[in-house]
Amino acid sequence: MRIVYDHQCENDHLIIGEGRQAEVNTIHRYCHKTDGDQEQKLEDRFKILKSHGRYMTLQWVTDMKYEDDGWKLEYEFVNENEECGFHTRGMSGQIHTPKFGETDYENDLECVWDIQVPLGYHVNLKFREFDVETSEHCAKIRLFSQDQLLISQEHSTRANSPNGDYYFLFQDEEKETPLCGIEHPKDFESESNRVRLNFTTDSKTTARGFRIDWEAECGAIFRLNHGVISSPFYPDGYPNKKKTCTYLIAPADQSAVIAIKFSDTDISDMRGSYGRQPCEQDYLQIIETSTDRVVYTICGGEPMPQDPMVFKGPIGLKFVTDKSYAWSSEEAGEARKRNRGFQLAYSINKCGDNIELREGTNLITSISSPAFPLPYAKDLDCVWNITTESDRILNIKFEVLNMEAFTDCTADFVELFDSSDIIPNKTLGKFCGNMRQIPRYRIASSGPNLLIHMKTDFNVNAGGFKLIVTSTLGEKAGCGGKLIATDQWQTFTSPQDEDGNYPAALMCGWHISGPVNSQLRIRINSLDTEPLEYPPGIRPKPECIDTLSIYDGQESFSPVLAGDLCTSDTPYPKMLQTSHRHAFITFETDRDGSAKGFNISYSTVTSDCGGWVQATSEPKSLLYKGISKEENKEIDKERTHQRCRYMIQGTKTEPIIVNFKKFNIPSKAGDCSDSYLEVCYFKHLNFIPHFLIFVFRSVTLVPFKNVIILHVPENPIKEKSHTIVDLMLRMRMFPNTNSIQVTLFSSF
């Protein structure tokens, strides 16, 4: 078999069915390959089929898009009296060992009964008689060298997750504990609508055998992490009868969060029970089983809910129908309503977990509020405990935070602990609100343990959170640290393994500091990172997999000196210079691939521009004049850029107004990437939000309620021959301020 595969088997496919109509009593639908991988592979349990009657129909369908080798099968007729197993589709029946009641079953049998019932039903097996050779091992291990009956469920679900960010496809055979002996087994109720019974015997002792009645019952108990729930016979119309069908989504963990999303509702609006509450017509209810509270009702004729729903703990669905004397049709001798019914997808989401990040398995994990990105459920108390090797630490990076904002985060919050328990003095931060509340500095544990605690109340809920936790080497292993610069060159490198390559999943950060009124020179001597493969002529952005970044300040939110550096055709060494005495260098790698890494040297240099300027109530002028490429060569042949940082400070009670009188900062690239002016407002040097003033544009910037006003004139100088940066500004104080910072970056 080699048929072009698609998830729904709707394009090219082969249907094999019981009787004369394959689509009516389908045994199996094929669009697989005998030599395929994963879900495309034709599993052994579907290679052999046996009909229950004397007819089997094959229907072969192809579209006009694809082609492949096709399929080939063999068939034979067997004597009805010698039947041992069969495939059937129906609502009830009986199975038994060959010649049950006449003689014992034979040796060396392998009988398979494959029972399917319509969507919206499950299979109920009722054991009437049971006598199979007794074995002390059959209930402990699955051995096919002895007599035993093995019951399994065929799970086949596929749909868009109600969480909205992925498509789930689950095709699996769930096997129960094998049965043998003379003890009467308990009746078995399946979760799925397809059950397989595999009876095997050895060449030794035999026994009487067994007789089992089976029937289809609407409703089911769902325990899988994902699934699809349908009304009876969906989408061909549910039965026209007075009936109540109950479906229960029952996770093993009672604190789990369940998300559901309807894909279709078409319930009859014919009134059959006048005066009945909540609906006189057919209806569907969603019930919180812990409180037996009805949380949602859909009466016949009402539209389906468009948005997903999220619940804490088990939930039930109650589908109530009446018999109507109109708007019905006959299908296979049974009256059906002309309404499709309903169908929904569900997911069960853990509220907390124990996670280990180990080398050789996985060093990165994603943690999110249950059912993310859907709004989180109320009254949650979730704990994630994450551990890694003793020589590693755990780095935390928030990607999303959207929780109820409340004073001191006492309502809904997520809190991080630098420990394996909730210890108040070990907290790394308690967060609520939005991403603005997340500190811009790096968050990391001091050791191999991290605990994440999420708690919500009964009131307002929001979108939740998502963060990435990476197990990385710590400072002791050479991944990050604090370095003191002097006027002598010093060198450091990326961490290395036994082969001289950097390890996977690194998130290293080095702080370099020099004396007051100094600047730093940073020289990249070499850089070798994992190469990114891409087709010829296509250069993706960013093109780096593992990256080196250098910042002109104490953290990664400082201005970028050089970002996303990786192996390139540009020769090394490369020289960079900060605008003041601090620099922050990061090196981040993914979980795969490696290379030699980097070698960086650093030292201090006396500042040739920038510094602190005191603003007063009287206007002062600040003049900056850049140097030409030729002048730079005379000063420092290695330097490719010049950075200057002026810190303009007023009193604690008066703001500053800055008025540009002259502005000429040419950008060769035209996008301010090579030369620019950046202006920031700050209350202290450890927290600096940035506002970029674009060159050759008239810009008025009014941040923080008129604390700073910047004005660029309408007609700045645009002479093409003028390549030297030229800037003049006047400044004075207004009431109620702190400081501003002006950073100039120019290339030669």
Secondary structure, 3 states (H helix, E strand, C coil): CECCCCCCCCCCEEEEEECCCCCCCEEEEECCECCCCHHHECCHHHCCCCCCCCCEEEEEECCCCCCCCECCCCCCCCCHHHCCEEEEECCEEEEECCCCCCCCCCCCCEEEEEEECCCCEEEEEEEEEEEECCCCCCCCCCCCCCCEEEEEEEEEEEEECCCCCCEEEEEEEEECCCECECCCCCCEECCCCEEEEEEECCCCCCCCEEEEEEEEEECEEECCCEEEEECCCCCCCCECCCEEEEEEECCCCCCCEEEEEEEEEECCCCCCCCCCCCCCCCEEEEEECCCCEEEEEEECCCCCCCCCEEEECCEEEEEEECCCCCCEEEECCEEEECCCEEEEEEEEECCEEEEEEECCCECEEEEECCCCCCCCCCCCEEEEEEEECCCEEEEEEEEEEECCCCHHHCCCEEEEECCCCCCHHHEEEEECCEHHHCCCCCEECCCCEEEEEEECCCCCCCCEEEEEEEEEECHHHCCCEEEECCCCCEEEECCCCCCCCCCCCCEEEEEEECCCCEEEEEEEEEEECCCCCCCCCCCCCCCCCCEEEEECCCCCCCCEEEEEECCCCCCCCEEEECCCCEEEEEEECCCCCCCCEEEEEEEEEECCCCEEEECCCCCEEEEEECCCHHHHHHHCCCECEEEEEEEEECCCCCCEEEEEEEEECCCCCCCCCCCEEEEEEECECCECCEEEECCCCCCEECCCCCCEEEECCCCCCCCCCCCCCEEEEEEEECCCCCEEEEEEEEEC
